[in-house]
Amino acid sequence: MGGLDLSFFNWDVLSKFVLKGFFFSIQLTAVATIGGIIFGTLLALMRLSGKKILMYPATFYVNGMRSIPLVMVILWFFLLMPTIIGRPIGAELSAVITFIAFEAAYFSEIMRAGIQSIPRGQVYAGQAMGMTYAQNMKLVILPQAFRNMLPVLLTQTIILFQDTSLVYAIGAYDLLKGFSTAGKIYGRPEEAYLLAAIVYFALCFSLSYVVKKLQLKIAIIR
C-alpha cells in the first residue's frame, strides 16, 4: 500500500473520466432492467400458457441464454451481427440489445416463480367473475407477483449493474472503462482499479442493504 499515490483519488479524475462511464452504466442497467422485465414476463407467460407452440420456444430460449456466459453473448452479437446485417453496430447499442436479451431469460424465471406463488384460488375467483385469462393476469396475478418478487427483481438488478463492466470487452465506455482510462492517462492503473473496486462495492453494498430492508417490510405486510 505504501507505493500507492492516494492523490489520484480526486474530483478532477472523477469528473473528466469516470462520470461519463457511470452514467452509461446506470442507463444500461435501467434500460436492461425494464426491457428484461417486460420480455421476461412475456416469456414467463408463454411457459405457463400450457400451449406447446408457446412453451417450447420460450423454454429453449430461457434455458439456452442461461447456459451461455454473458460476455460470450456480448462478443457474439458485437462481432457477428455486422456481418449479417452488412453494417457495424456501435458498442453501446450492442450492449443494450444483448443485455435486454440476456436478462430477459433471468427475469423470466423470477416472474414465473412469482406467478406460481399466487394461490390458485385467486385465479379461480377471477375466472368465476368472468375475467378472461389476460384480464386475470393483468388485474389479479401480475400485480401480486411483482410485489412478491420485488426484492428478487432488485437483487437481479444489482447483479446486472455489476455485469455492465463486461461491456469493457467491446470498448463501450462504462464505469470500469472510465477508471481504466484515467489510470492509463495518469500512469496509475493500480490506484484506478482499486478505486473502481471501492465504488462498485459501496454502490452494490448500499443497494443490497436497501433491498434487505424492503424484503423485511414486504414480509411484515404479508
N, C-alpha and C positions, 0 to 999 in steps of 0.2 A: 504493500500500500504506500510505502514511502516514496516510490517513483511516480505516483500519480500527481498530475497537475490539477488541483481542485479549482483553479481559476477558470478552467474550461467550462465549469458549471455556471453559466451566466445568462442573463436575458438576451444578450446580443446573439448568442448561438441559437437560443430557442426561437426568437422572432425571425431570424434570417433563414433558418434551415428546417426547424422542427415543426412549427405551427402549420405550415402547408401540408406536410405529411400527416399530422394529427387530424386536421380537418378532413382529409381524404379518407383516413381510416374510420373516422366517425360516420362520414357519409356512406361509405361502403357497408359498414355494419348496419346502419339504419335501413338502407335500401335492400340489402340482402335479407334482413330480418323480416321486413314487410313482404317482400316478394316470396321469401321462403315459406312464411306462414300461409299466404294466400294459395300458392301452388301446393304446399304441403297439405293443407286442408282438403283441397280437391283430390289429391292422391289418396288421402285417408278415406274420403267418402267413396271413392272408386273401389278401394279394397274392401269396404264394408257394405257395398251395394248388393252383393250376392250374385251379381251378373258376371259370368266368366269373361265376357268380352271387355269388361272394365277391370276386373280383378287381376287378371294375368299380366296385362301390360304394366299396371301400376305396381304390382308386386315385383316384376322383373326390374323395373326402373329403380325402385327403392332399394332392393337388395343389391343391385348392381352398383349403384352410386355409393352405398355404404361399404362396399368391398374394395373401393379404389381410394388411394390416398388423395387428398385434396390437391396437393402440389402437382400430382400427375394430371389431374383434370385441368388444372390451370395451364400447364405446359402444353398438353394435347390441343386444347382449344386455341391457344395463342399461336402455336406453330402450324397446326394442320388446317384450321379454318380458312386462313388466307389462300391456301392452295385450292380450297373447294369453291369459294365464292369469287376468287380472282382478284382480290384486293386486300391490303393489310388491314388489320383491326388494331386499334390503339390498345395499349396495355391496360388503361383504366376501364375501357368498355369491356375488354375481355375479362377483367377481374369481376366486374359487376355481373355479367352474364353467368360466368362459371360459379360464382358464389351463390347466386339465386338458385341455379340448377342443382348444385350440390346440397345446399342447406335445406331445400325442399324435401329431400329424402329423410333428413333427420327430424325436421318439424312434422313431417307426415306421421312418423311413428309416435311422436309426442301427442299429436292431435288424435290419432287412432286410440291411444290409451285413454285419453281424456274422454272421448265419446263413449268408449266401452265402460268407463267408470260410472256413467249415469245409469241409475236403476231402470230396468226395462219397464217398470210400472209407469214411469213418466212418458215413455214412448207410447205405451198402450193408451194412456189417458189422452194424449194428443190425438191419437187416431180415433178414439171414441168421440172426441169433439168435432170430428170431421176434417181435421187438418190433413193436408197432403204430406208426402214424405219431405218435400222441400220446405214447407211451412213448419213442420215439426222440427226439422233440423235448425232452421233459422231462428225460430222463436223460443224453442224449449231446450234442445240438446246442446247446440253450439255455445250459447251464452254461458251455460253452466260448465261446459268442458273447458272453455277459455279461462274461467275463473279458477277451476281446479288445477289447471295446468300452468297457470301464470308463473309461479316460481320456477318451474322446469323450463318454460319458454325463455325466461330471463336468464337462467343459468346457461342455456344453449347460446343465447345472445352474447354472453360474456366470453364463452369459448370461441364464438365467431369472431369477436373483436381480436382475440389473441391470434386467430388464424389469419387475420388480414396481413400479418407480417410475411406470409408466404408469397404475396404478390411481388415481393422484392425479387423473386426468381425471374420475373418477366420485365423488370425495370420500372414498374409502377412506383410513383413517389408517395409511399405511405409513411407512417410514423418511423418505422425502423430505417427506411431509406433516408429520411431526414437526418437521423442521428449518424448513420454511416457516412453520409456526405459531409457533414460537419467534421466528423473525425478525420476524414481524409484531407480536407482542406486545411485544418489546423494541425495535422500531424499527430492527433491524439485519439487513435482508434480504441485503445483500452478504456479511456475515460468516456468515450461516446457510447460504447456498448454497455458499460456499467450504468451510465445514466439512463439508457434505454430500458435496461432491466428494472431499475428503480421505478421509472414511470409506469411501465406495464404492471409491475407488482402493485404499486399504490392504487392505480385505477381499478384493476381487477379485484384486489382485496376489498376495497371500499364498496364496489358494486356487489360483491358476494355477501358482504355484511348486510347491505340493504335488502337483498333477496332473502336472506335468512330471517330478518325481521318480518318481511312481508309474508313469508311462509308461516310463521308463528301466528300472525294476525289472521290469515285465512283459516288456519286450523281452529282458532278460537271462534270465528264466525260460524264454522260448520257445527 
